[in-house]
Amino acid sequence: MEASFKQTTNNKAERYRLFLPQFENLISGEKEEISVLANTASALREAFGFFWVGFYLVKNEQLILGPFQGSIACYRISKGRGVCGTSWNEARSLIVPDVEQFPGHIACSSLSRSEIVVPILVNGQVKGVLDIDSDQLNSFDETDRHYLEEITTILAKTLYY
Ligand code: SME
């Protein structure tokens, strides 16, 4: 199996639109959670060059570090803590333009400046979160939210139904 997720256009929405069918093709026919999330993190990193991209999964009332691409990260996040724990608690996506302005932000890397966290929802229940960090301020907007929510919806349908 070989796939190239490298992209040429600088238009963000267009990048996501090109990414989606390749991504669906990549994960179709596989339901092994860790494997699918690992390939998803890799594909997102390759297509968008994210500084850190990965998953935290809900297990025993905590978020536990799952597959990711980037430097080492903290293992466990409690409900309501940091951006990830708040996204879990509120069952909604969070865009943080400047992590220093987010009360309780958990700094896994001192180079991280902005962040987006999108929950993986199954019947309103959070199974985990997709967390993406940037080393630049203001990297994420409604376009990211829209398409990343589409990606987590596809993941939920593939893995948990
Ligand atoms: N910054 C996140 C923690 C996870 S790391 O960024 C990979 C947070 O505040 O939830």
Residues whose N, C-alpha, C, O or C-beta is under 5 A from the ligand:
A	BS01	SME	A73 R81 G82 V83 C84 G85 G104 H105 I106 A107 C108 D133
